[in-house]
Amino acid sequence: MKESNVVSLENPEQSFDHVFDEIVRNGARKMLQEAIQIEVDLFIQKKTSERTLEGHQKIVRNGYQPAREILSGAGKLKIRQPRLRYREDPSEKFTSSILPRYMRRSPSLDALIPALYLRGVSSGNFSGALEAILGRKVKGMSSNTVVRLKEKWAKEYGQWGHRDLSNKQYIYWWADGIHFNVRWEEQRTCILVVIGVLEDGTKELVAVADGYRESTESWLELLRNLKSQGLSEGPQLAVGDGALGFWAAIKDIYPQVRPQRCWVHKTANVLDKMPESIQPNAKSLIHEIYLSPTCEKAQKALDYFLNRYQSKYPKACECLKKDQQSLLNFYDFPAEHWPHLRTTNPIESTFATVRLRTARTKGCGSRRATLTMVFKLAQEAQKTWRRLKGSNRIAQVVAGVKFIDGIEESKTDIAA
């Protein structure tokens, strides 16, 4: 049933402020509800071409999820998110950037403003947007205030980029280049991002830098800066996609780091070289490779894939075969860490919603503004990052304990 936005004035004891607050709450609720609906519509539209073997659309609407209360500056807002039904396992499940799964309250202004800015809201419209979302308690949010805040964030980024890292030791890294649209630039800007795991298992932002097409020189500059900040040693393992720039650069600056190719990126690259009719079965076989309990079984599954498709799809097989060693390096680390080490998900999940939004707008006005906003978003996201599973195993990795198929070597000897 459609909810009414009409506020009753029949109660003579209702003050004008109370009535106004009700109007604000209803307006904010309606705006959020409509924004989420548009977000779902765009996701379904993007997936329209994906069909099941029977020819049906893979992703369809399926009513609404139970209403959720969100605490905001305008009060409690009851929001209903559309529910989707997946006829087959989708390549990309829907995750709302407006209403994340566990969100129960509106984000702080410090997180909300860069989020709105990256999503295409101009400085002059901040006051109205923030008032609609957070209520009338938001004061002094003029366009000049936003400009001053952006200048402050740029200064914070500069200081953060020169912080002392001599007391840091990262065990794992995830590295990726995130591309954004820039209004005043003909080419999309590439922001290089590195996230690391510390000895206690916590994840933190290591580096954010402006790059050029993920080139080797851009990554070299980033890594040299980290070394000049006191980071003398790199991680035990670095996880990334197939961008050659990063791997060439890290081999030069931190040659002892072992590479681990992201299985999500590799899967997409392999399937892209095969016809759509073959992709579901090929994808299942790829899953069998990196989900195998031992490296030996993973290698057998990989060989089976190559033998099955080599004659008809040599380019797809070559794409998989040429990186097979760096795809299986995670087997030499604790099994508890495998889900974290097989993909660049910590970076992908952090910036996926930003990518989705900026793809539909012209983004920030300059490369500098984009870099600053990405830095602020990543800093806020860092507050919600969870510790690495099996963090008690990190001390063993640091101590040089050898792991075979995810189990420390001494235990494998006993089992034998």
Summary of the structure (lengths in Angstrom):
residues: 416
radius of gyration: 24.3
end to end distance: 64.6
largest distance: 82.4
contacts: 1230
relative contact order: 0.11
helix: 48%
strand: 16%
